[in-house]
Amino acid sequence: MNSFGYLAWSPDSASVYFNTVLNGDAGYFRLRISDAKMEKVVDLKKIRLYRDQFGPSSWTGLRAGEIPLFPRDISTQEIYAFDLQLP
């Protein structure tokens, strides 16, 4: 990966989340600070994300419970939440 998008800290500050929508391996990742372990949380290759008005990357973030949030581009700028089963 050579660039990443919006950063979001976990509530306990143990991990940082970020997207890589500007790369060939578009995804949403978690990087654990204690040991630098990185894992892909969501594959974003087939999701049409809304491109931000301030740059080419799409906003991403976390809601309570470390649930990722992504704006989906369906011409109405709606925001969807997905329930993920994380290990």
Backbone as CSV, one residue per row, in Angstrom:
resi,resn,N_x,N_y,N_z,CA_x,CA_y,CA_z,C_x,C_y,C_z
1,MET,0.845,-1.177,0.000,0.000,0.000,0.000,0.888,1.236,0.000
2,ASN,0.496,2.221,-0.793,1.305,3.421,-0.834,0.569,4.672,-0.397
3,SER,-0.726,4.616,-0.194,-1.472,5.747,0.349,-2.686,5.235,1.097
4,PHE,-3.183,6.054,1.999,-4.347,5.649,2.776,-5.232,6.856,3.011
5,GLY,-6.493,6.564,3.307,-7.474,7.626,3.483,-7.683,7.973,4.935
6,TYR,-8.902,8.300,5.263,-9.256,8.787,6.587,-8.858,7.824,7.704
7,LEU,-8.334,8.397,8.785,-7.948,7.618,9.963,-9.033,7.713,11.026
8,ALA,-9.220,6.629,11.765,-10.146,6.615,12.900,-9.522,5.769,13.999
9,TRP,-9.421,6.326,15.182,-8.873,5.595,16.320,-9.957,4.766,16.981
10,SER,-9.588,3.602,17.451,-10.516,2.795,18.242,-10.749,3.527,19.564
11,PRO,-11.880,3.282,20.221,-12.174,3.980,21.480,-11.100,3.802,22.556
12,ASP,-10.429,2.652,22.560,-9.379,2.414,23.562,-7.994,2.838,23.074
13,SER,-7.911,3.420,21.892,-6.657,3.888,21.282,-5.653,2.768,21.042
14,ALA,-6.112,1.525,21.015,-5.219,0.391,20.779,-5.010,0.122,19.295
15,SER,-5.921,0.633,18.451,-5.837,0.396,17.011,-6.213,1.657,16.255
16,VAL,-5.727,1.731,15.032,-6.139,2.802,14.134,-6.720,2.138,12.885
17,TYR,-7.816,2.675,12.396,-8.492,2.163,11.211,-8.269,3.147,10.070
18,PHE,-8.188,2.639,8.841,-8.000,3.512,7.682,-8.453,2.788,6.431
19,ASN,-8.719,3.575,5.381,-9.096,2.982,4.106,-7.961,3.119,3.105
20,THR,-8.019,2.287,2.084,-7.027,2.327,1.003,-7.748,2.380,-0.344
21,VAL,-8.768,3.232,-0.453,-9.558,3.275,-1.675,-8.793,3.839,-2.866
22,LEU,-7.663,4.466,-2.636,-6.863,5.011,-3.739,-5.853,4.007,-4.279
23,ASN,-5.823,2.814,-3.719,-4.872,1.784,-4.140,-5.577,0.673,-4.896
24,GLY,-4.819,-0.216,-5.490,-5.378,-1.374,-6.173,-6.040,-2.340,-5.209
25,ASP,-5.610,-2.347,-3.947,-6.161,-3.242,-2.929,-7.097,-2.445,-2.029
26,ALA,-8.211,-1.949,-2.592,-9.134,-1.106,-1.838,-9.752,-1.882,-0.691
27,GLY,-9.580,-1.358,0.510,-10.126,-2.017,1.681,-10.151,-1.097,2.878
28,TYR,-10.700,-1.597,3.964,-10.708,-0.897,5.238,-9.903,-1.760,6.193
29,PHE,-8.877,-1.189,6.791,-7.898,-1.936,7.575,-7.870,-1.478,9.024
30,ARG,-7.425,-2.400,9.889,-7.165,-2.100,11.294,-5.684,-2.374,11.544
31,LEU,-5.010,-1.414,12.139,-3.605,-1.564,12.511,-3.520,-1.506,14.029
32,ARG,-3.106,-2.637,14.627,-2.962,-2.701,16.082,-1.645,-2.034,16.456
33,ILE,-1.692,-1.081,17.354,-0.522,-0.280,17.710,0.527,-1.092,18.463
34,SER,0.122,-1.978,19.336,1.064,-2.700,20.200,2.079,-3.538,19.430
35,ASP,1.665,-4.155,18.326,2.587,-5.027,17.588,2.600,-4.764,16.071
36,ALA,1.958,-3.687,15.644,1.896,-3.297,14.231,1.236,-4.357,13.350
37,LYS,0.371,-5.185,13.937,-0.357,-6.181,13.152,-1.469,-5.475,12.382
38,MET,-1.511,-5.721,11.070,-2.513,-5.106,10.225,-3.413,-6.178,9.639
39,GLU,-4.719,-5.911,9.628,-5.650,-6.852,9.021,-6.703,-6.091,8.227
40,LYS,-7.140,-6.708,7.129,-8.214,-6.124,6.329,-9.536,-6.472,7.000
41,VAL,-10.315,-5.446,7.326,-11.599,-5.634,7.979,-12.694,-5.800,6.926
42,VAL,-12.631,-4.993,5.856,-13.636,-5.022,4.795,-12.947,-4.829,3.451
43,ASP,-13.327,-5.624,2.466,-12.863,-5.447,1.091,-13.783,-4.427,0.421
44,LEU,-13.219,-3.339,-0.103,-14.021,-2.272,-0.700,-13.953,-2.240,-2.223
45,LYS,-13.420,-3.284,-2.835,-13.248,-3.283,-4.286,-14.556,-3.158,-5.053
46,LYS,-15.629,-3.756,-4.574,-16.880,-3.765,-5.330,-17.928,-2.809,-4.768
47,ILE,-17.547,-1.975,-3.830,-18.480,-1.022,-3.249,-18.278,0.337,-3.919
48,ARG,-19.359,0.911,-4.434,-19.287,2.225,-5.064,-19.373,3.278,-3.968
49,LEU,-18.236,3.826,-3.603,-18.188,4.812,-2.532,-18.383,6.211,-3.074
50,TYR,-18.963,7.060,-2.272,-19.131,8.467,-2.611,-17.776,9.149,-2.512
51,ARG,-17.351,9.773,-3.567,-16.057,10.473,-3.562,-16.218,11.810,-2.868
52,ASP,-15.340,12.079,-1.941,-15.411,13.274,-1.112,-15.235,14.536,-1.930
53,GLN,-15.881,15.601,-1.516,-15.759,16.870,-2.214,-14.404,17.526,-1.991
54,PHE,-13.640,17.068,-1.017,-12.344,17.657,-0.723,-11.171,16.846,-1.266
55,GLY,-11.432,15.834,-2.036,-10.365,15.012,-2.607,-10.925,13.748,-3.213
56,PRO,-10.065,12.916,-3.768,-10.529,11.719,-4.458,-10.927,10.568,-3.537
57,SER,-10.560,10.637,-2.274,-10.861,9.548,-1.360,-12.244,9.716,-0.753
58,SER,-12.842,8.624,-0.354,-14.149,8.649,0.285,-13.969,8.635,1.801
59,TRP,-14.852,9.335,2.500,-14.810,9.349,3.955,-15.114,7.953,4.488
60,THR,-14.435,7.576,5.539,-14.736,6.355,6.279,-14.608,6.678,7.757
61,GLY,-15.281,5.920,8.597,-15.208,6.178,10.023,-15.717,4.998,10.819
62,LEU,-15.801,5.195,12.120,-16.264,4.151,13.040,-17.439,4.660,13.848
63,ARG,-18.374,3.759,14.109,-19.435,4.078,15.058,-19.156,3.294,16.331
64,ALA,-19.986,3.432,17.314,-19.813,2.707,18.576,-19.680,1.212,18.310
65,GLY,-18.801,0.564,19.045,-18.566,-0.861,18.864,-17.569,-1.166,17.756
66,GLU,-16.863,-0.136,17.306,-15.868,-0.261,16.232,-16.474,-0.833,14.953
67,ILE,-17.673,-0.377,14.611,-18.353,-0.774,13.390,-18.003,0.242,12.304
68,PRO,-17.420,-0.218,11.177,-17.043,0.711,10.102,-18.256,1.362,9.434
69,LEU,-18.094,2.621,9.044,-19.109,3.376,8.317,-18.529,3.827,6.980
70,PHE,-19.347,3.714,5.916,-18.924,4.126,4.580,-20.091,4.800,3.865
71,PRO,-19.889,5.948,3.239,-20.959,6.510,2.415,-20.962,5.797,1.061
72,ARG,-22.101,5.306,0.652,-22.238,4.580,-0.612,-22.806,5.513,-1.674
73,ASP,-22.266,5.489,-2.866,-22.715,6.369,-3.939,-23.854,5.720,-4.714
74,ILE,-25.075,6.145,-4.424,-26.231,5.724,-5.223,-27.011,6.967,-5.644
75,SER,-26.272,8.063,-5.751,-26.789,9.358,-6.197,-27.687,10.045,-5.188
76,THR,-27.840,9.508,-4.003,-28.626,10.166,-2.967,-27.796,10.419,-1.714
77,GLN,-26.555,10.007,-1.726,-25.602,10.212,-0.638,-26.111,9.649,0.691
78,GLU,-26.750,8.495,0.637,-27.213,7.837,1.846,-26.050,7.138,2.527
79,ILE,-26.149,6.964,3.832,-25.121,6.253,4.587,-25.729,4.957,5.102
80,TYR,-25.044,3.849,4.863,-25.499,2.534,5.293,-24.573,2.003,6.369
81,ALA,-25.098,1.235,7.253,-24.304,0.539,8.264,-24.391,-0.954,7.980
82,PHE,-23.275,-1.655,8.082,-23.228,-3.086,7.873,-22.874,-3.759,9.188
83,ASP,-23.530,-4.841,9.502,-23.164,-5.629,10.677,-22.107,-6.631,10.224
84,LEU,-20.933,-6.564,10.831,-19.828,-7.433,10.462,-19.536,-8.404,11.595
85,GLN,-19.187,-9.620,11.226,-18.750,-10.606,12.196,-17.230,-10.580,12.217
86,LEU,-16.635,-9.938,13.216,-15.190,-9.824,13.317,-14.660,-10.930,14.231
87,PRO,-13.480,-11.463,13.869,-12.907,-12.521,14.713,-12.451,-12.007,16.058
